[in-house]
Amino acid sequence: MPLTKPNREYFEDLKGHSACLDWAAHDLIEIAKRIEDAGLFDESKALAEIGNDLRAWSKIVSTFSDEVREGLIVRREP
Protein backbone atom coordinates (compact mmCIF):
# COMPACT_ATOMS: atom_id res chain seq x y z
CA MET A 1 0.00 0.00 0.00
CA PRO A 2 1.50 3.36 -0.99
CA LEU A 3 2.14 6.00 1.64
CA THR A 4 -0.30 8.83 2.13
CA LYS A 5 1.08 12.30 1.46
CA PRO A 6 1.58 13.11 5.19
CA ASN A 7 3.33 9.77 5.77
CA ARG A 8 5.49 10.15 2.66
CA GLU A 9 6.56 13.62 3.83
CA TYR A 10 7.22 12.25 7.32
CA PHE A 11 9.29 9.39 5.86
CA GLU A 12 11.31 11.78 3.70
CA ASP A 13 11.86 14.17 6.61
CA LEU A 14 13.10 11.37 8.86
CA LYS A 15 15.42 10.00 6.16
CA GLY A 16 16.83 13.50 5.62
CA HIS A 17 17.36 14.07 9.33
CA SER A 18 19.05 10.70 9.64
CA ALA A 19 21.43 11.52 6.79
CA CYS A 20 22.20 14.92 8.31
CA LEU A 21 23.01 13.36 11.69
CA ASP A 22 25.24 10.77 10.04
CA TRP A 23 27.05 13.46 8.05
CA ALA A 24 27.63 15.51 11.21
CA ALA A 25 28.90 12.40 13.00
CA HIS A 26 31.35 11.70 10.20
CA ASP A 27 32.62 15.28 10.26
CA LEU A 28 33.07 15.27 14.06
CA ILE A 29 34.93 11.99 13.99
CA GLU A 30 37.26 13.31 11.27
CA ILE A 31 37.88 16.48 13.31
CA ALA A 32 38.55 14.33 16.38
CA LYS A 33 41.23 12.43 14.45
CA ARG A 34 42.95 15.69 13.48
CA ILE A 35 42.77 16.98 17.04
CA GLU A 36 44.28 13.72 18.27
CA ASP A 37 47.13 14.15 15.77
CA ALA A 38 47.73 17.58 17.33
CA GLY A 39 48.16 15.93 20.73
CA LEU A 40 44.85 16.96 22.30
CA PHE A 41 43.78 13.48 23.36
CA ASP A 42 41.07 14.37 25.89
CA GLU A 43 39.38 16.78 23.48
CA SER A 44 39.65 14.25 20.69
CA LYS A 45 38.06 11.53 22.79
CA ALA A 46 35.17 13.84 23.76
CA LEU A 47 34.48 14.77 20.13
CA ALA A 48 34.69 11.15 19.00
CA GLU A 49 32.15 10.17 21.66
CA ILE A 50 29.76 12.89 20.46
CA GLY A 51 30.26 11.69 16.90
CA ASN A 52 29.48 8.12 17.92
CA ASP A 53 26.35 9.29 19.74
CA LEU A 54 25.21 11.19 16.65
CA ARG A 55 25.77 8.10 14.52
CA ALA A 56 23.68 6.02 16.94
CA TRP A 57 20.88 8.63 16.89
CA SER A 58 21.05 8.61 13.09
CA LYS A 59 20.39 4.87 13.09
CA ILE A 60 17.44 5.33 15.45
CA VAL A 61 15.88 8.01 13.25
CA SER A 62 16.49 5.83 10.19
CA THR A 63 14.69 2.97 11.92
CA PHE A 64 11.74 5.27 12.59
CA SER A 65 11.62 6.19 8.91
CA ASP A 66 11.62 2.49 7.99
CA GLU A 67 8.71 1.97 10.37
CA VAL A 68 6.81 4.82 8.69
CA ARG A 69 7.45 3.21 5.29
CA GLU A 70 6.19 -0.15 6.62
CA GLY A 71 3.06 1.46 8.05
CA LEU A 72 3.97 0.81 11.69
CA ILE A 73 4.09 4.54 12.43
CA VAL A 74 1.33 6.64 10.89
CA ARG A 75 0.96 10.40 10.74
CA ARG A 76 -2.66 11.42 10.82
CA GLU A 77 -3.96 14.66 9.45
CA PRO A 78 -5.48 16.88 12.17
Order of alpha helices (4+ residues) and beta strands (2+ residues): alpha-alpha
